Amino acid sequence: AYNVQFSVICANTSTGGRVVINPKLNGVNLFSQPYEHEPKDTANIFYININKQTTLSPGNNTIQIELSNDGGGTGRIFEANAIITKA
């Protein structure tokens, strides 16, 4: 098993903004639904850190992090990373 750690730095630029994070491994969603982060304060930059244990296939594996905005406001995403370590 492997541990996949996703980190995202983002901020809401208007009230009600929501950042949606949908990581995929080899085209398959790692979570049953996308992770949504909905902070209340539009002035702060938020660091989101989420972890998921998974298995990797032999050979090459592809990690994708789909990032989007949803909700009544807007958000801004500054940086996104994925780190894979042996569990």
N, C-alpha and C positions, 0 to 999 in steps of 0.2 A: 504494500500500500504506500501511497505517497500523499503528502500534505501539500495542498495548493493554497497559498496565501495571496489574496488580492488586496491591494491598497489603492485607494483613490483619494485624491485631494480635490475638493470641490467647494463651491459656495452658491447659495441662492442669491439671485440678483433681483428677485421680487418676492413678496410674501406669498406663501403657498406653493412655491417651487418645489419640485421633487426630483431628485436624481435617481435614475433607475439603472442598476448594474445587472447584466445578464451574462455571466461567464459561461463559456462552452468549451468542452474538451472533445476534439475530433467531431465537431458539429453537433454534439448532443449537450443540452442544457445540464449544468452541474447541479442546479437547484430545481425543485418542482415548480417554482415561480421566481421571477426576477426579484432581486433584493432591492427594496426601495428605501431611500433615506430622505426623511422630510423634516429638516430642522425648522425651528420657529424664527430664528434671528437671521435677517438677510445680510447683516454686517460681517458675520464670521466666516472664516474658511474652515471647513470640516474635513477631518481625516477619517476615512472609513477603512476599517480593517476587518475582513471576513475570511474565514478559513473553511476548507472542505477537504475531507479525506477521500481519495479515489484511487483507482488502479489505472495503470498506463498499459497500452498495448506494446508488444515488441516492435522495435523499429521507431519510426518517426511518429510523434504525436503533435497535434496542433491545438494551441490554446488561443481562444478569442475572448475578448472582453467587450461586449456590446454595451455602450453607454448612451443614455438618452435622457431627455427631460420629460416630465409628465406633471399633471396636476394643474392648479390654478395659476401658477407663476412660472418663472423660468429659473434655470440654474446654469452655472458655468463650471466646467470640469477642467482642472489645471493639469492633472497628471494621473496616470494609471499604471500599475505594475502588477506582475504576477511572479511569484517565487515558488518553485517546486523543490521540496526536500523529501528525502526518504523517511517514511514514518517509522 
